[in-house]
Amino acid sequence: MTPIPPIHIAALLRAHGLRPDKALGQNFLQDATALEKIVHAAEIQPQDTILEIGPGLGSLTRYLAAAARNVIAVELDTGLIPVLQTVLAPYPNTRIVPGDILSFPPAELVSAESYLVVANVPYYITSAIFRHLLEAQPRPRRIVLTIQKEVAQRICASPGDMSLLALSVQVYGQPRLAATIPAGAFYPAPKVDSAVLRVDLYPQPVIPQLERFFQLAKAGFSQKRKTLRNSLSAGLRISPSEAQQFLEKSSIDPMRRAETLSLEEWRRLAESK
């Protein structure tokens, strides 16, 4: 890859009379090593189309544009658009779309059947972004997000430490931590470190009965400290004895808790009548 000149975020913001918007969770990634880690994790091919969420001032966008055929960058903060246009002027394969990614079906933005999502996203909308992308048609082939390290670790959890967020991602694809990024790589520096989370999506969700699966999972985690017998009873509005019979029919101990179940066990529950 041709060397990409660094962007001094603080100076660029000052030159345009701008400042990071805390309400939008703006922490601009500017460390070249960290940016290269993200591109490496994404395994971008020259023919790939990339959907980037929140390009900010274009630090990552330039690296994506140098590696991919096309980059569609969706930016919510319209005040950043003029600066972004200037920064990305040398990259004609980029397209800037003003707006909220959560209001755009990806199919309206990306014409390619196979595409990647690569982005550094605000921590507070991580779950909403995953839900939006994973429920989309067509789904991306791969999602690479720089998010809060603790949240990335939760998404990669194994049975015994599962959460509704982990299940909601793992039913669609295989997540893994690709890299860690220290807080000092951002301007302004957040209070916590970040991680690059890569999710390779399966051709189809591993549990076909998605509606039933999410109904059960939400019920199971609705009262996390209780046994599945009691949490499913409350969440599904059935008697404790009915919940126990339902679990035993799927060969699951009613005294277990939701965080201990594997995806395979949730699949058995979703298939059970």
Secondary structure, 3 states (H helix, E strand, C coil): CCCCCCCCHHHHHHHCCCCCCHHHCCCEECCHHHHHHHHHHHCCCCCCEEEEECCCCCHHHHHHHHHCCEEEEEECCHHHHHHHHHHCCCCCCEEEEECCHHHCCHHHHCCCCCCEEEEECCHHHHHHHHHHHHCCCCCCCEEEEEEEHHHHHHHCCCCCCCCHHHHHHHCCEEEEEEEEECHHHEECCCCCCEEEEEEEECCCCCCCCHHHHHHHHHHHHHCCCCCHHHHHHHHHCCCHHHHHHHHHHCCCCCCCCHHHCCHHHHHHHHHCC
